[in-house]
Amino acid sequence: MRRKVQQLEFDFRQHGGRRKGAGRKPKNAEPGMSHRQRSAKKRGEPLLITVRLADGLPSLRRGGALKVVLAALSASSNRHGMRIIHYTIQRNHLHLLVEADDRECVARGMNARLSPLARALNKLWGRRGKVFPERYHDEVISTPTQARNALRYVLQNGKKHGVVPQASIDLCSSAPVFDGWMERPSIASIPTAPVVAAVVARASTWLLTTGWRRHGLLDIRELPQTKRAGRPQRNLAESRSRANSR
């Protein structure tokens, strides 16, 4: 007589895979930059890079921190095939407008800048731990419109955050040495101009030398748009010319 063999079923717990609540949790109050593959970049396309500070740290625009950031950017403004063309230093983040041959140059260049800067800031503040906990964000600039908007976004970013008067330029940025203002500010009266000149490199891409100017020079009172790739605002001279021709 044959015995009926009962097959036992085992419930093996599955690990990994896509499921609700999985993945690394954000270190700051807002989710950080996704680790998806970055968009392709051609040699003549600049990048707009944003680097955010960890929550709860002192402002980068004050005292010793500003000097540390300027020194770090100056020491590495043109290294590993990546060049800083313009920058702005805000309370808890940096915006860099850079040129680089390829993605590998960008990766090496950003590592060469952020690692020493983080160590210097930790030493200044007498602390340990992450200074830039999240992956930096970048945006490929591929058209003259994007280039002009990116320049305005970086140079006028202090006005976006309400820390710079509308009729002034931000001394915590490369605005003092920018040569595309409709009304050029007096560089001689700006004490930080020599420091700024040491930080930035001369633009070499068509988009940052010639292309962006097709949409007009920047007015010192222009405010940056939240959406940088949008249609650029007309400068005052162009607006007046069109009004007079009607």
GUMAR-413566 format. One record per residue (C-alpha): x, y, z; residue number from 1; residue in three letters. Coordinates in nm, 3 decimals. Example, Ala and Ser with C-alpha at 12.3 -4.5 7.8 and 13.67 -1.06 7.14 Angstrom:
BEGIN
(r (1.230 -0.450 0.780) 1 "ALA")
(r (1.367 -0.106 0.714) 2 "SER")
//
This chain:
BEGIN
(r (0.000 0.000 0.000) 1 "MET")
(r (0.141 0.324 -0.111) 2 "ARG")
(r (0.153 0.613 0.130) 3 "ARG")
(r (0.048 0.951 0.003) 4 "LYS")
(r (0.342 1.188 0.042) 5 "VAL")
(r (0.236 1.537 0.144) 6 "GLN")
(r (0.448 1.808 -0.017) 7 "GLN")
(r (0.549 2.081 0.220) 8 "LEU")
(r (0.547 2.439 0.100) 9 "GLU")
(r (0.804 2.679 0.239) 10 "PHE")
(r (0.745 3.053 0.242) 11 "ASP")
(r (1.081 3.197 0.149) 12 "PHE")
(r (1.108 3.568 0.228) 13 "ARG")
(r (1.216 3.767 -0.076) 14 "GLN")
(r (1.469 4.050 -0.038) 15 "HIS")
(r (1.530 4.347 -0.262) 16 "GLY")
(r (1.320 4.452 -0.553) 17 "GLY")
(r (1.083 4.741 -0.594) 18 "ARG")
(r (0.858 4.795 -0.294) 19 "ARG")
(r (0.699 5.076 -0.099) 20 "LYS")
(r (0.934 5.254 0.142) 21 "GLY")
(r (1.251 5.097 -0.002) 22 "ALA")
(r (1.569 5.286 -0.078) 23 "GLY")
(r (1.798 5.528 0.102) 24 "ARG")
(r (1.618 5.798 0.297) 25 "LYS")
(r (1.708 6.166 0.231) 26 "PRO")
(r (1.963 6.317 0.468) 27 "LYS")
(r (1.809 6.663 0.456) 28 "ASN")
(r (1.453 6.788 0.488) 29 "ALA")
(r (1.406 6.760 0.110) 30 "GLU")
(r (1.489 6.458 -0.108) 31 "PRO")
(r (1.831 6.483 -0.269) 32 "GLY")
(r (1.950 6.445 -0.626) 33 "MET")
(r (1.848 6.116 -0.785) 34 "SER")
(r (2.127 5.874 -0.878) 35 "HIS")
(r (1.982 5.811 -1.222) 36 "ARG")
(r (2.222 5.841 -1.516) 37 "GLN")
(r (2.307 6.202 -1.599) 38 "ARG")
(r (2.209 6.344 -1.935) 39 "SER")
(r (2.459 6.339 -2.222) 40 "ALA")
(r (2.684 6.639 -2.270) 41 "LYS")
(r (2.867 6.758 -2.580) 42 "LYS")
(r (3.206 6.927 -2.565) 43 "ARG")
(r (3.075 7.276 -2.644) 44 "GLY")
(r (2.791 7.261 -2.391) 45 "GLU")
(r (2.844 7.430 -2.052) 46 "PRO")
(r (2.689 7.300 -1.731) 47 "LEU")
(r (2.498 7.476 -1.456) 48 "LEU")
(r (2.588 7.295 -1.133) 49 "ILE")
(r (2.417 7.329 -0.795) 50 "THR")
(r (2.580 7.207 -0.471) 51 "VAL")
(r (2.376 7.212 -0.149) 52 "ARG")
(r (2.503 7.237 0.208) 53 "LEU")
(r (2.385 7.001 0.483) 54 "ALA")
(r (2.103 7.129 0.703) 55 "ASP")
(r (2.188 7.330 1.013) 56 "GLY")
(r (2.532 7.457 0.907) 57 "LEU")
(r (2.640 7.824 0.919) 58 "PRO")
(r (2.601 8.051 0.617) 59 "SER")
(r (2.861 8.032 0.341) 60 "LEU")
(r (2.826 8.407 0.279) 61 "ARG")
(r (2.962 8.519 0.614) 62 "ARG")
(r (3.309 8.575 0.756) 63 "GLY")
(r (3.557 8.291 0.740) 64 "GLY")
(r (3.330 8.059 0.542) 65 "ALA")
(r (3.318 8.299 0.246) 66 "LEU")
(r (3.697 8.326 0.244) 67 "LYS")
(r (3.733 7.948 0.259) 68 "VAL")
(r (3.495 7.896 -0.034) 69 "VAL")
(r (3.666 8.163 -0.246) 70 "LEU")
(r (4.008 8.015 -0.170) 71 "ALA")
(r (3.891 7.665 -0.263) 72 "ALA")
(r (3.734 7.780 -0.589) 73 "LEU")
(r (4.040 7.987 -0.676) 74 "SER")
(r (4.277 7.696 -0.614) 75 "ALA")
(r (4.078 7.471 -0.846) 76 "SER")
(r (3.917 7.705 -1.098) 77 "SER")
(r (4.082 7.527 -1.393) 78 "ASN")
(r (4.170 7.169 -1.304) 79 "ARG")
(r (4.106 6.824 -1.451) 80 "HIS")
(r (3.964 6.973 -1.771) 81 "GLY")
(r (3.682 7.161 -1.593) 82 "MET")
(r (3.676 7.541 -1.575) 83 "ARG")
(r (3.464 7.762 -1.348) 84 "ILE")
(r (3.332 8.045 -1.566) 85 "ILE")
(r (3.091 8.203 -1.316) 86 "HIS")
(r (2.970 8.127 -0.965) 87 "TYR")
(r (2.748 8.248 -0.684) 88 "THR")
(r (2.781 8.168 -0.314) 89 "ILE")
(r (2.450 8.164 -0.126) 90 "GLN")
(r (2.374 8.084 0.236) 91 "ARG")
(r (2.332 7.709 0.194) 92 "ASN")
(r (2.425 7.635 -0.167) 93 "HIS")
(r (2.658 7.715 -0.457) 94 "LEU")
(r (2.581 7.761 -0.825) 95 "HIS")
(r (2.868 7.706 -1.070) 96 "LEU")
(r (2.857 7.771 -1.444) 97 "LEU")
(r (3.134 7.554 -1.585) 98 "VAL")
(r (3.288 7.432 -1.909) 99 "GLU")
(r (3.433 7.084 -1.950) 100 "ALA")
(r (3.525 6.852 -2.235) 101 "ASP")
(r (3.319 6.558 -2.110) 102 "ASP")
(r (3.144 6.400 -1.814) 103 "ARG")
(r (3.464 6.242 -1.682) 104 "GLU")
(r (3.624 6.586 -1.655) 105 "CYS")
(r (3.321 6.713 -1.465) 106 "VAL")
(r (3.331 6.423 -1.218) 107 "ALA")
(r (3.704 6.462 -1.152) 108 "ARG")
(r (3.679 6.840 -1.133) 109 "GLY")
(r (3.390 6.841 -0.886) 110 "MET")
(r (3.562 6.587 -0.662) 111 "ASN")
(r (3.881 6.796 -0.666) 112 "ALA")
(r (3.679 7.098 -0.551) 113 "ARG")
(r (3.428 6.962 -0.303) 114 "LEU")
(r (3.646 6.727 -0.098) 115 "SER")
(r (3.907 6.989 0.007) 116 "PRO")
(r (3.633 7.249 0.055) 117 "LEU")
(r (3.439 7.020 0.288) 118 "ALA")
(r (3.750 6.950 0.498) 119 "ARG")
(r (3.832 7.322 0.520) 120 "ALA")
(r (3.478 7.414 0.626) 121 "LEU")
(r (3.467 7.141 0.891) 122 "ASN")
(r (3.797 7.267 1.030) 123 "LYS")
(r (3.665 7.624 1.036) 124 "LEU")
(r (3.344 7.523 1.212) 125 "TRP")
(r (3.512 7.275 1.447) 126 "GLY")
(r (3.295 6.984 1.344) 127 "ARG")
(r (3.302 6.646 1.174) 128 "ARG")
(r (3.064 6.488 0.928) 129 "GLY")
(r (2.913 6.549 0.589) 130 "LYS")
(r (2.917 6.903 0.452) 131 "VAL")
(r (2.771 6.827 0.108) 132 "PHE")
(r (2.563 6.515 0.178) 133 "PRO")
(r (2.378 6.494 -0.151) 134 "GLU")
(r (2.485 6.443 -0.509) 135 "ARG")
(r (2.533 6.770 -0.695) 136 "TYR")
(r (2.271 6.862 -0.956) 137 "HIS")
(r (2.366 6.972 -1.305) 138 "ASP")
(r (2.185 7.104 -1.610) 139 "GLU")
(r (2.329 7.088 -1.961) 140 "VAL")
(r (2.320 7.424 -2.142) 141 "ILE")
(r (2.268 7.365 -2.514) 142 "SER")
(r (2.102 7.679 -2.659) 143 "THR")
(r (2.171 8.056 -2.650) 144 "PRO")
(r (1.845 8.109 -2.459) 145 "THR")
(r (1.949 7.860 -2.192) 146 "GLN")
(r (2.295 8.017 -2.174) 147 "ALA")
(r (2.159 8.366 -2.114) 148 "ARG")
(r (1.911 8.241 -1.856) 149 "ASN")
(r (2.185 8.045 -1.679) 150 "ALA")
(r (2.410 8.353 -1.663) 151 "LEU")
(r (2.126 8.559 -1.522) 152 "ARG")
(r (2.034 8.283 -1.277) 153 "TYR")
(r (2.388 8.259 -1.139) 154 "VAL")
(r (2.484 8.627 -1.134) 155 "LEU")
(r (2.149 8.750 -1.001) 156 "GLN")
(r (2.079 8.461 -0.763) 157 "ASN")
(r (2.127 8.678 -0.455) 158 "GLY")
(r (1.832 8.890 -0.567) 159 "LYS")
(r (1.621 8.577 -0.606) 160 "LYS")
(r (1.682 8.503 -0.236) 161 "HIS")
(r (1.634 8.865 -0.129) 162 "GLY")
(r (1.988 8.923 0.004) 163 "VAL")
(r (2.103 9.169 -0.266) 164 "VAL")
(r (1.930 9.499 -0.360) 165 "PRO")
(r (1.786 9.501 -0.711) 166 "GLN")
(r (2.011 9.787 -0.829) 167 "ALA")
(r (2.330 9.627 -0.693) 168 "SER")
(r (2.553 9.337 -0.788) 169 "ILE")
(r (2.629 9.043 -0.560) 170 "ASP")
(r (2.983 9.059 -0.420) 171 "LEU")
(r (2.955 8.691 -0.326) 172 "CYS")
(r (2.947 8.602 -0.695) 173 "SER")
(r (3.147 8.662 -1.012) 174 "SER")
(r (2.914 8.948 -1.110) 175 "ALA")
(r (3.190 9.213 -1.054) 176 "PRO")
(r (3.398 9.077 -1.343) 177 "VAL")
(r (3.112 8.988 -1.579) 178 "PHE")
(r (3.149 9.186 -1.905) 179 "ASP")
(r (2.794 9.142 -2.033) 180 "GLY")
(r (2.610 9.406 -1.830) 181 "TRP")
(r (2.417 9.673 -2.019) 182 "MET")
(r (2.556 9.927 -1.773) 183 "GLU")
(r (2.894 9.803 -1.654) 184 "ARG")
(r (2.944 9.840 -1.275) 185 "PRO")
(r (3.252 10.024 -1.151) 186 "SER")
(r (3.498 9.743 -1.075) 187 "ILE")
(r (3.744 9.983 -0.913) 188 "ALA")
(r (3.501 10.046 -0.630) 189 "SER")
(r (3.453 9.676 -0.554) 190 "ILE")
(r (3.714 9.542 -0.308) 191 "PRO")
(r (3.651 9.175 -0.393) 192 "THR")
(r (3.713 9.213 -0.768) 193 "ALA")
(r (4.077 9.084 -0.760) 194 "PRO")
(r (3.963 8.775 -0.567) 195 "VAL")
(r (3.681 8.711 -0.814) 196 "VAL")
(r (3.922 8.741 -1.107) 197 "ALA")
(r (4.140 8.471 -0.954) 198 "ALA")
(r (3.844 8.233 -0.915) 199 "VAL")
(r (3.692 8.240 -1.262) 200 "VAL")
(r (3.837 8.129 -1.595) 201 "ALA")
(r (3.777 8.287 -1.936) 202 "ARG")
(r (3.486 8.131 -2.126) 203 "ALA")
(r (3.578 7.943 -2.443) 204 "SER")
(r (3.249 7.790 -2.563) 205 "THR")
(r (3.045 7.970 -2.827) 206 "TRP")
(r (2.737 7.966 -2.603) 207 "LEU")
(r (2.905 8.158 -2.318) 208 "LEU")
(r (3.108 8.397 -2.536) 209 "THR")
(r (2.883 8.488 -2.827) 210 "THR")
(r (2.565 8.282 -2.844) 211 "GLY")
(r (2.387 8.416 -2.536) 212 "TRP")
(r (2.436 8.778 -2.652) 213 "ARG")
(r (2.190 8.719 -2.936) 214 "ARG")
(r (1.915 8.778 -2.681) 215 "HIS")
(r (2.064 9.102 -2.545) 216 "GLY")
(r (2.300 9.201 -2.267) 217 "LEU")
(r (2.195 9.156 -1.905) 218 "LEU")
(r (2.032 9.443 -1.723) 219 "ASP")
(r (2.149 9.476 -1.365) 220 "ILE")
(r (1.784 9.492 -1.253) 221 "ARG")
(r (1.676 9.171 -1.426) 222 "GLU")
(r (1.558 8.903 -1.188) 223 "LEU")
(r (1.631 8.535 -1.248) 224 "PRO")
(r (1.347 8.309 -1.347) 225 "GLN")
(r (1.275 7.999 -1.144) 226 "THR")
(r (1.256 7.800 -1.468) 227 "LYS")
(r (1.594 7.876 -1.622) 228 "ARG")
(r (1.520 7.728 -1.965) 229 "ALA")
(r (1.226 7.959 -2.027) 230 "GLY")
(r (1.206 8.251 -2.266) 231 "ARG")
(r (1.450 8.528 -2.169) 232 "PRO")
(r (1.321 8.866 -2.060) 233 "GLN")
(r (1.387 9.146 -2.307) 234 "ARG")
(r (1.645 9.395 -2.192) 235 "ASN")
(r (1.541 9.757 -2.146) 236 "LEU")
(r (1.719 9.888 -2.456) 237 "ALA")
(r (1.548 9.635 -2.682) 238 "GLU")
(r (1.208 9.705 -2.526) 239 "SER")
(r (1.245 10.080 -2.572) 240 "ARG")
(r (1.361 10.037 -2.931) 241 "SER")
(r (1.056 9.824 -3.017) 242 "ARG")
(r (0.823 10.070 -2.840) 243 "ALA")
(r (0.964 10.367 -3.034) 244 "ASN")
(r (0.931 10.184 -3.366) 245 "SER")
(r (0.557 10.130 -3.321) 246 "ARG")
//
